[in-house]
Amino acid sequence: MTEQPPPLAATAAQTTPENPWPLRQLSVKVGEYVARMSPLWVEGEIVQLNRRPGSGLAFMTLRDIDVDMSFSVPVREHVLRALPVEPVAGARVVIHAKPTFWTKRGTLQLEADEIRPVGLGELLARLEQLKRTLAAEGLFETSRKRSLPFLPRTVGLICGRESAAERDVVVNARRRWPAVRFEIREVAVQGAKAVKEVSAALKELDADEAVDVIIVSRGGGSLEDLLPFSDEQLVRLVAAARTPIVSAIGHEVDTPLIDLAADVRASTPTDAAKRVVPDIVAEAEQLDLGRTRLRAAIRARIEREQSGLDAMRSRPVLENPSSILAGREDEIRSRIALARTLIGSRLDRARDEVGHLGARVRSLSPLATLERGYAVVQAPDGTILRRPEDSTVGDALSVRVAGGRFGVERTETDPYTPPAAPKEQP
């Protein structure tokens, strides 16, 4: 009969060398203990953040600020979206979490249900809120930004005292355009006095009619060093300035709020110098190229016009101008002959028509009837007699025949005797 193993010890104190806990039992006991812990607030630094699209879950690695210790922190996406700024590596946060222990892997993690930025993270949150407020007012709109003059009379420069940013702007600008003039205001560009001094210099240069563009320049630095250039008062002053403003604060990765309100953002002070003045060498090359193109265009135009004149002079009408008259003369003669033919034909048709009309008129005339031997008998008053009863015996009557008129007297008997009928031949 096989020997049964002794039962596992109920508590850690009851374990012995002969009756130890397996690791899985220790993991279960640790899990049970951790499960009884209350949720707590923990501070740490974000080392890594991995999102898992579609799952609604992200995993964040939180490290202790002073010692080399880290915990895995699973967090829901809605918790991350509630943060005022996007969490990034290096940001300090305070999380409200429930400790959990994974028994299968023997690892401890924190399930977070709330995250709050602290220190730099809190500062970024405030800046993000100010950024949203100013953006809602339209201070960062592209439509309100002004274009820089091609060649400013005077360039206003606000920079630190004896700073590298000042040298970068002045040296690079004069290298590009030696005749450029500067109005330089050296002020504090970090610390408590920075906002006041930069604002005063900006107002002074903006009021100067000779200054056509203003550069606000500073070298790189930490977020705290560049904080004055995100001051609300200074940002509003930049947005309201009448003179175009170029912001050249920090490096490419630095984006204080003044960059968004300025008319042009330069990545570095050197870039600002390139933006405010043209390159005299490049402009001279462009002028030479323009002159060359202009000469070529004029030459080509003259050649085209000369070719057109030559082609026009080579036409027969210009070589022998009378040829066009001869052609027109033949055309006129042809048209005159055609007109005569048409008019003669029309007159012949009209003559024939008049003859036909005359014959019809003559055939319809009473005189034509009289020509055939008929006569018209009229009373003295002109009344035409149509029946014997229209007159009485002894009346004087007028007879109209084809040859003229003559008078007759009405008799009682008709003297007309019809001719005898011809006899029939046997």
Secondary structure, DSSP 8 states (H G I E B T S, - for coil): ---------SSGGG--SSS---HHHHHHHHHHHHHTS--EEEEEEEEEEEEETTTTEEEEEEE-SSSS-EEEEEEEHHHHHTSSS---TT-EEEEEEEEEEETTTTEEEEEEEEEEE-THHHHHHHHHHHHHHHHHTTTT-GGG-----SS-SEEEEEE-TT-HHHHHHHHHHHHH-TT-EEEEEE---SSTTHHHHHHHHHHHHHH-TTEEEEEEEE----HHHHGGGG-HHHHHHHHH-SS-EEEEES-TT---HHHHHSSEE-SSHHHHHHHHS--HHHHHHHHHHHHHHHHHHHHHHHHHHHHHHHHHHTSHHHH-THHHHHHHHHHHHHHHHHHHHHHHHHHHHHHHHHHHHHHHHHHHSHHHHHHTT--EEE-TTS-B--SGGGS-TT-EEEEEETTEEEEEE--SS-------------
